[in-house]
Amino acid sequence: MSGIGEGEPPTQPHLPDLHVRLRTELGRIDEQLRALLAAMDRLQGLLDAVVAISREVELPAVLHRIVTTAMDLVSARYGALGVLDESGDRLKHFISAGLSEQERADLAETAFPRGLGVLGHLIRHPAPLRVDGIATHPASAGFPPAHPRLHTLLGVAISVRGEIYGDLYLSERRDGQPFDAHDESVVVALASAAGIVIENVRLFERVRVGAEQFQRLLLPTLPDVRPFTAAAVYRPAAEPSRLGGDWYDAIPLPGNVVAVVIGDVVGHDLRAAAAMASVRNMLRALLFAQGGPPGAVLTQLDRTLQAITDHPVTTTTLARIEPDGPGWRLHWSSAGHVPPLLIAPGQPAEYLFAEPGLPLGVDFEQPRPDHARFVPPDATLVFFTDGLIERPDRPIDASLDELTGLATAYAALPLQEFVQALADHHPSDGHDDMAVLALRTPPACPDGSA
């Protein structure tokens, strides 16, 4: 006789309640771990974003980086940062990102927002703002013609030193969802860090401007050096606290003779800047009092400096140019400095490579070689410091070649524009100050004389 249920498939026994609760708890832990990992990813993204913003040293670049970074953090298609004017009621600058080329072209004739509508609401009420339907918001004033039709908005105020600096706006999450509380919290955190970065950059700029003004006060205004023309330019290092020791000078001497000097005191601080001023003044005095070949003047300068000052090592080139038949004769001596560049009509530009002496402040007993070179009429001599060409990631010869190309390309410019062009397009990395002095000989007269 068969038992009960004979021929029917056996039923699976129910899991004990303990197993059910365990599975439920494991699922909850898994969700928490996933949420924790997502939070860690957001936090790491925020930290990376703050570091990226902090690397910028120019305010326009910082503001643009804040916008694009916020867009990346919450996957927003559009972003903007409105900077308030002095009254705090309107926008004076509006930095946008995310617009396509066509969208930008369509808006080319449209003035940037001044802070009306929903944007103005955030100005008047600087608490974080999330809007799921811009068109239905009570403050909405619509969009200008050709403006993309936006639906969602996340707005956060940026404060600098306790005052509202501007507002960060984000619109249209790429997944089509409205911005949520997590988006708001990460953008609020970014805005807090952005306020600190903006203040640091503004302080950076004030220090840089002050350092540049101080440096320029130590540099001379070039005198009238007729029959020659001369022009010079100085550019400070990219870092604001790096006062430089670069300098230039031109001194007219009797007999249509001009002395030219370019130099660089080692160091980037007040001591280097002060030493530069003292060397320049002492060299001027020696040129007027002693004269003689440039090598002898540099030797006397080196002896004097080492006798009466604790002077940093200095590189320099001292040159004098004087009449010589139909042209001019350049005499120069180098104290460990980069060679000058000669650009003569109808000839390729060339560096006046010659045996250099030791820098000033090393050994004044060593002889200083003198060199001479004929310079034709309407030629340009370019004296410069190594800040114009140096960069750690490339050979110096490559930078010299690039400078030769630049000088050749701009040689026809008026002299002041010429030196400005060299400083604007220099081959260096900009981390050292730079000085450029150019001297142009007069054109030849019809009889062939200068």
C-alpha positions as CSV (number, residue, x, y, z in Angstrom):
1,M,0.0,0.0,0.0
2,S,1.4,3.3,-1.0
3,G,2.0,6.1,1.4
4,I,0.2,9.4,1.3
5,G,1.1,11.5,-1.7
6,E,2.8,8.5,-3.5
7,G,3.6,9.5,-7.0
8,E,3.6,13.3,-6.3
9,P,6.9,15.4,-6.4
10,P,8.3,16.1,-3.0
11,T,7.8,19.7,-1.9
12,Q,10.8,21.9,-0.9
13,P,10.9,22.7,2.7
14,H,10.7,26.4,3.6
15,L,13.9,28.1,4.7
16,P,14.0,28.7,8.4
17,D,13.2,32.2,9.5
18,L,16.9,32.7,10.5
19,H,18.0,32.2,6.9
20,V,15.4,34.7,5.6
21,R,16.5,37.3,8.1
22,L,20.1,36.6,7.2
23,R,19.5,37.1,3.6
24,T,17.6,40.3,4.3
25,E,20.4,41.6,6.4
26,L,23.0,40.8,3.8
27,G,21.0,42.6,1.2
28,R,20.8,45.7,3.4
29,I,24.5,45.6,4.1
30,D,25.2,45.3,0.3
31,E,23.0,48.3,-0.3
32,Q,24.9,50.3,2.4
33,L,28.2,49.2,1.0
34,R,27.2,50.3,-2.5
35,A,26.0,53.7,-1.1
36,L,29.2,54.0,0.8
37,L,31.3,53.3,-2.3
38,A,29.2,55.8,-4.2
39,A,29.8,58.4,-1.5
40,M,33.5,57.7,-1.5
41,D,33.6,58.1,-5.2
42,R,31.8,61.5,-4.9
43,L,34.1,62.6,-2.1
44,Q,37.2,61.6,-4.2
45,G,35.8,63.4,-7.2
46,L,35.2,66.5,-5.0
47,L,38.8,66.3,-3.7
48,D,40.2,65.9,-7.2
49,A,38.0,68.8,-8.3
50,V,39.3,71.1,-5.6
51,V,42.9,70.2,-6.4
52,A,42.3,70.9,-10.1
53,I,40.8,74.3,-9.4
54,S,43.7,75.2,-7.0
55,R,46.3,74.6,-9.7
56,E,45.0,77.6,-11.7
57,V,46.7,81.0,-11.0
58,E,44.7,83.3,-13.3
59,L,41.2,84.3,-12.1
60,P,39.4,83.8,-15.5
61,A,40.8,80.3,-15.7
62,V,39.8,79.6,-12.1
63,L,36.2,80.7,-12.7
64,H,35.9,78.6,-15.9
65,R,37.4,75.6,-14.1
66,I,34.9,76.0,-11.3
67,V,32.0,75.8,-13.8
68,T,33.3,72.8,-15.7
69,T,34.2,70.9,-12.5
70,A,30.8,71.4,-11.1
71,M,29.3,70.1,-14.3
72,D,31.4,67.0,-14.2
73,L,30.5,66.3,-10.5
74,V,26.8,66.2,-11.2
75,S,26.8,65.3,-14.9
76,A,25.2,68.6,-15.9
77,R,25.0,69.5,-19.6
78,Y,25.2,73.2,-19.0
79,G,26.9,75.3,-16.4
80,A,27.6,79.0,-15.7
81,L,29.0,81.3,-13.0
82,G,27.7,84.8,-12.6
83,V,30.0,87.3,-10.8
84,L,28.1,90.0,-9.0
85,D,28.9,93.7,-9.5
86,E,29.9,96.1,-6.7
87,S,26.3,96.6,-5.7
88,G,25.7,92.9,-5.3
89,D,22.4,93.2,-7.2
90,R,23.4,92.4,-10.8
91,L,25.8,90.3,-12.7
92,K,28.9,91.9,-14.2
93,H,30.5,88.8,-15.6
94,F,28.9,85.6,-16.8
95,I,31.1,82.5,-17.5
96,S,29.3,79.7,-19.3
97,A,30.2,76.2,-20.4
98,G,28.5,73.4,-22.2
99,L,27.0,75.3,-25.1
100,S,27.7,73.8,-28.6
101,E,29.3,75.9,-31.3
102,Q,25.9,76.3,-32.9
103,E,24.3,77.4,-29.7
104,R,27.0,79.9,-29.1
105,A,26.6,81.2,-32.6
106,D,22.8,81.5,-32.1
107,L,23.4,83.6,-29.0
108,A,26.2,85.7,-30.4
109,E,24.0,88.8,-30.6
110,T,22.4,88.2,-27.2
111,A,23.8,90.1,-24.2
112,F,24.8,88.0,-21.3
113,P,22.4,87.7,-18.3
114,R,22.3,90.5,-15.8
115,G,20.6,88.5,-13.1
116,L,16.9,88.6,-13.7
117,G,14.3,85.8,-13.5
118,V,15.3,82.7,-11.6
119,L,19.0,83.8,-11.7
120,G,17.9,87.0,-9.9
121,H,16.0,84.9,-7.3
122,L,19.3,83.3,-6.3
123,I,21.0,86.7,-6.1
124,R,18.2,88.0,-3.8
125,H,18.0,84.7,-1.8
126,P,21.4,83.1,-1.7
127,A,20.3,79.7,-0.4
128,P,20.9,76.6,-2.5
129,L,18.1,76.4,-5.1
130,R,16.8,73.3,-6.9
131,V,14.2,73.8,-9.6
132,D,12.5,70.9,-11.5
133,G,10.6,73.2,-13.9
134,I,12.2,76.5,-14.6
135,A,9.2,77.7,-16.7
136,T,6.8,77.2,-13.8
137,H,9.0,78.9,-11.1
138,P,7.3,82.1,-9.8
139,A,10.4,84.1,-10.7
140,S,10.8,82.8,-14.2
141,A,11.1,85.5,-16.9
142,G,11.5,83.2,-19.9
143,F,14.5,82.8,-22.1
144,P,15.9,85.1,-24.8
145,P,15.4,84.1,-28.4
146,A,17.7,81.2,-29.6
147,H,18.5,80.3,-26.0
148,P,18.4,76.5,-25.3
149,R,15.1,75.6,-23.5
150,L,16.3,74.6,-20.0
151,H,14.0,72.7,-17.6
152,T,16.0,72.0,-14.4
153,L,18.3,74.2,-12.4
154,L,20.7,73.8,-9.4
155,G,22.0,77.1,-8.1
156,V,24.5,77.7,-5.3
157,A,26.0,81.0,-4.1
158,I,29.8,81.4,-3.8
159,S,31.0,83.5,-0.9
160,V,34.5,85.1,-0.5
161,R,35.5,86.4,2.9
162,G,31.9,86.3,4.1
163,E,30.4,88.2,1.1
164,I,28.5,86.8,-1.9
165,Y,30.9,86.8,-4.8
166,G,28.7,85.2,-7.4
167,D,26.4,82.3,-8.2
168,L,27.1,78.9,-9.7
169,Y,24.3,77.6,-12.0
170,L,23.9,74.1,-13.4
171,S,21.2,72.8,-15.7
172,E,20.0,69.6,-17.3
173,R,21.4,66.4,-15.8
174,R,22.6,64.2,-18.6
175,D,20.4,61.3,-17.4
176,G,17.3,63.5,-17.7
177,Q,16.6,63.4,-14.0
178,P,16.1,66.5,-11.8
179,F,19.0,67.5,-9.5
180,D,18.7,65.8,-6.1
181,A,19.9,66.4,-2.6
182,H,23.2,64.6,-3.2
183,D,23.9,66.9,-6.2
184,E,23.1,69.9,-4.0
185,S,25.4,68.8,-1.2
186,V,28.4,68.2,-3.5
187,V,28.0,71.5,-5.3
188,V,27.6,73.3,-2.0
189,A,30.9,71.7,-0.9
190,L,32.6,72.7,-4.1
191,A,31.3,76.3,-3.8
192,S,32.8,76.6,-0.4
193,A,36.2,75.4,-1.6
194,A,35.9,77.6,-4.7
195,G,35.5,80.7,-2.5
196,I,38.8,80.0,-0.8
197,V,40.5,79.4,-4.2
198,I,39.1,82.7,-5.6
199,E,40.4,84.6,-2.6
200,N,43.8,83.0,-2.9
201,V,44.0,83.9,-6.6
202,R,43.0,87.5,-5.9
203,L,45.7,87.7,-3.2
204,F,48.2,86.1,-5.6
205,E,47.4,88.7,-8.2
206,R,47.8,91.6,-5.7
207,V,51.2,90.2,-4.6
208,R,52.3,89.7,-8.2
209,V,51.3,93.2,-9.2
210,G,53.1,94.6,-6.2
211,A,56.3,92.6,-7.0
212,E,56.2,93.6,-10.6
213,Q,55.8,97.3,-9.7
214,F,58.7,97.1,-7.2
215,Q,60.9,95.4,-9.8
216,R,60.1,98.0,-12.5
217,L,61.0,100.8,-10.1
218,L,64.5,99.3,-9.9
219,L,64.9,99.2,-13.7
220,P,65.9,102.3,-15.7
221,T,64.0,104.2,-18.3
222,L,66.1,103.9,-21.4
223,P,67.8,107.2,-22.4
224,D,68.1,108.7,-25.8
225,V,70.9,106.7,-27.5
226,R,70.9,108.4,-30.9
227,P,72.1,107.6,-33.5
228,F,70.9,104.2,-32.3
229,T,67.4,103.2,-31.3
230,A,66.9,101.0,-28.2
231,A,63.9,99.2,-26.6
232,A,63.6,96.9,-23.7
233,V,61.0,94.8,-21.9
234,Y,60.8,93.1,-18.6
235,R,58.4,90.3,-17.6
236,P,58.2,89.0,-14.0
237,A,58.1,85.3,-13.2
238,A,54.8,83.5,-13.2
239,E,54.9,83.0,-9.4
240,P,54.0,86.1,-7.5
241,S,56.7,86.0,-4.8
242,R,59.6,85.4,-7.1
243,L,61.2,88.8,-7.3
244,G,63.9,88.6,-9.9
245,G,67.4,89.8,-10.4
246,D,67.2,90.4,-14.2
247,W,68.1,93.9,-15.4
248,Y,69.1,95.8,-18.5
249,D,70.7,99.2,-19.1
250,A,71.9,101.4,-22.0
251,I,74.4,104.3,-21.4
252,P,75.3,106.8,-24.1
253,L,79.0,107.7,-24.0
254,P,81.0,110.4,-25.9
255,G,81.7,109.9,-29.6
256,N,78.5,108.2,-30.7
257,V,79.3,105.3,-28.4
258,V,76.7,103.4,-26.5
259,A,77.3,100.9,-23.7
260,V,74.7,98.1,-23.3
261,V,74.3,95.7,-20.4
262,I,72.1,92.8,-19.6
263,G,72.4,90.8,-16.4
264,D,70.8,88.3,-14.0
265,V,71.5,88.1,-10.3
266,V,71.1,84.6,-9.0
267,G,68.0,84.3,-6.7
268,H,64.4,85.3,-6.6
269,D,63.9,87.4,-3.5
270,L,64.4,90.9,-2.2
271,R,68.1,90.3,-1.8
272,A,68.4,89.5,-5.5
273,A,66.4,92.6,-6.5
274,A,68.4,94.9,-4.2
275,A,71.7,93.4,-5.5
276,M,70.6,93.9,-9.1
277,A,70.1,97.6,-8.4
278,S,73.4,98.0,-6.7
279,V,75.3,96.2,-9.5
280,R,73.6,98.4,-12.2
281,N,74.5,101.6,-10.4
282,M,78.0,100.6,-9.7
283,L,78.5,99.5,-13.3
284,R,77.3,102.8,-14.6
285,A,79.8,104.7,-12.3
286,L,82.6,102.5,-13.6
287,L,81.7,103.1,-17.2
288,F,81.9,106.8,-16.8
289,A,84.9,106.9,-14.5
290,Q,87.1,104.2,-16.0
291,G,86.0,103.3,-19.5
292,G,88.2,100.8,-21.3
293,P,87.4,97.4,-22.8
294,P,84.3,95.7,-21.4
295,G,86.4,92.8,-19.9
296,A,88.4,95.3,-17.9
297,V,85.3,97.0,-16.6
298,L,83.7,93.7,-15.6
299,T,86.9,92.7,-13.8
300,Q,86.9,96.0,-11.8
301,L,83.2,95.6,-11.1
302,D,83.8,92.0,-9.8
303,R,86.7,93.2,-7.6
304,T,84.7,96.1,-6.2
305,L,81.6,93.9,-5.5
306,Q,83.7,91.3,-3.6
307,A,85.5,93.9,-1.6
308,I,82.6,95.9,-0.3
309,T,79.5,93.6,-0.5
310,D,78.2,90.2,0.2
311,H,77.0,89.8,-3.4
312,P,75.2,86.9,-5.0
313,V,76.6,85.3,-8.1
314,T,75.6,87.3,-11.2
315,T,75.8,86.6,-14.9
316,T,76.0,89.6,-17.3
317,T,77.1,90.8,-20.7
318,L,78.6,94.2,-21.1
319,A,79.0,95.6,-24.6
320,R,79.9,98.8,-26.3
321,I,79.2,99.8,-29.9
322,E,81.2,102.5,-31.7
323,P,81.6,103.8,-35.2
324,D,83.7,101.7,-37.6
325,G,83.9,102.9,-41.2
326,P,80.6,102.2,-43.0
327,G,79.2,100.5,-39.9
328,W,79.8,99.8,-36.3
329,R,82.1,97.8,-34.1
330,L,80.7,95.8,-31.2
331,H,83.0,95.0,-28.3
332,W,81.7,92.8,-25.6
333,S,82.6,90.6,-22.7
334,S,80.5,87.9,-21.1
335,A,80.4,86.9,-17.4
336,G,78.8,83.5,-17.9
337,H,75.8,85.0,-19.7
338,V,73.8,83.8,-22.7
339,P,75.1,85.2,-26.0
340,P,73.5,88.1,-27.8
341,L,71.7,87.6,-31.1
342,L,72.6,89.6,-34.2
343,I,70.1,90.2,-37.0
344,A,71.7,91.8,-40.0
345,P,70.0,92.7,-43.3
346,G,70.3,89.9,-45.9
347,Q,72.0,87.5,-43.5
348,P,70.6,84.7,-41.3
349,A,70.3,85.6,-37.6
350,E,73.2,84.3,-35.6
351,Y,74.2,84.1,-31.9
352,L,77.5,85.7,-31.1
353,F,79.0,82.7,-29.4
354,A,82.4,83.4,-27.8
355,E,84.4,82.4,-24.9
356,P,82.6,83.5,-21.7
357,G,84.2,84.5,-18.5
358,L,83.1,83.3,-15.1
359,P,80.0,84.9,-13.5
360,L,80.6,87.8,-11.2
361,G,81.2,86.7,-7.6
362,V,83.1,83.5,-8.5
363,D,86.8,84.4,-9.0
364,F,87.8,87.9,-9.9
365,E,91.4,86.8,-10.5
366,Q,90.5,84.9,-13.7
367,P,90.9,86.9,-16.9
368,R,87.8,88.1,-18.8
369,P,88.0,87.7,-22.5
370,D,87.0,90.5,-24.8
371,H,85.5,90.0,-28.2
372,A,84.7,92.2,-31.2
373,R,82.5,92.0,-34.3
374,F,81.6,94.3,-37.1
375,V,77.9,95.2,-37.2
376,P,76.4,96.6,-40.4
377,P,73.9,99.5,-40.6
378,D,70.3,98.7,-39.9
379,A,71.2,95.6,-37.9
380,T,69.5,94.6,-34.6
381,L,71.3,93.3,-31.6
382,V,69.2,91.4,-29.0
383,F,70.5,91.0,-25.5
384,F,68.4,88.8,-23.2
385,T,68.4,86.8,-20.0
386,D,67.9,83.1,-19.7
387,G,64.4,83.4,-18.5
388,L,63.4,84.1,-22.1
389,I,64.5,80.6,-23.3
390,E,64.9,78.2,-20.4
391,R,62.5,75.3,-19.7
392,P,63.5,72.1,-18.0
393,D,61.8,69.8,-20.5
394,R,63.7,70.7,-23.6
395,P,67.3,71.2,-24.6
396,I,68.6,74.8,-24.5
397,D,69.6,74.6,-28.2
398,A,66.0,74.0,-29.2
399,S,64.9,77.1,-27.3
400,L,67.7,79.1,-28.9
401,D,66.6,77.9,-32.4
402,E,63.0,78.9,-31.6
403,L,64.1,82.3,-30.5
404,T,66.0,82.8,-33.7
405,G,62.9,82.0,-35.7
406,L,60.8,84.4,-33.7
407,A,63.4,87.2,-34.0
408,T,63.6,86.7,-37.7
409,A,59.9,86.7,-38.2
410,Y,59.4,89.9,-36.2
411,A,62.6,91.7,-37.3
412,A,60.8,94.2,-39.5
413,L,58.7,95.5,-36.6
414,P,59.4,98.8,-34.8
415,L,61.9,98.0,-32.1
416,Q,59.5,98.3,-29.1
417,E,56.9,96.1,-30.8
418,F,59.8,93.7,-31.7
419,V,60.9,93.2,-28.0
420,Q,57.2,92.9,-26.9
421,A,56.7,90.2,-29.5
422,L,59.7,88.2,-28.3
423,A,58.4,88.5,-24.7
424,D,54.9,87.5,-25.7
425,H,55.9,84.4,-27.7
426,H,59.0,83.4,-25.8
427,P,60.0,79.7,-25.8
428,S,60.5,79.4,-22.1
429,D,58.1,78.0,-19.5
430,G,57.7,81.4,-17.8
431,H,58.8,80.3,-14.4
432,D,61.7,82.8,-14.4
433,D,61.7,86.5,-14.9
434,M,63.0,87.7,-18.2
435,A,64.5,90.9,-19.7
436,V,65.1,91.7,-23.3
437,L,67.0,94.8,-24.7
438,A,67.4,95.4,-28.4
439,L,69.7,97.9,-30.0
440,R,69.3,98.9,-33.7
441,T,72.0,100.5,-35.7
442,P,71.1,103.4,-38.0
443,P,70.4,102.8,-41.7
444,A,73.2,103.3,-44.2
445,C,73.4,106.8,-45.8
446,P,73.3,107.1,-49.6
447,D,77.0,107.4,-49.7
448,G,77.4,104.1,-47.9
449,S,78.2,105.5,-44.5
450,A,76.1,104.8,-41.4
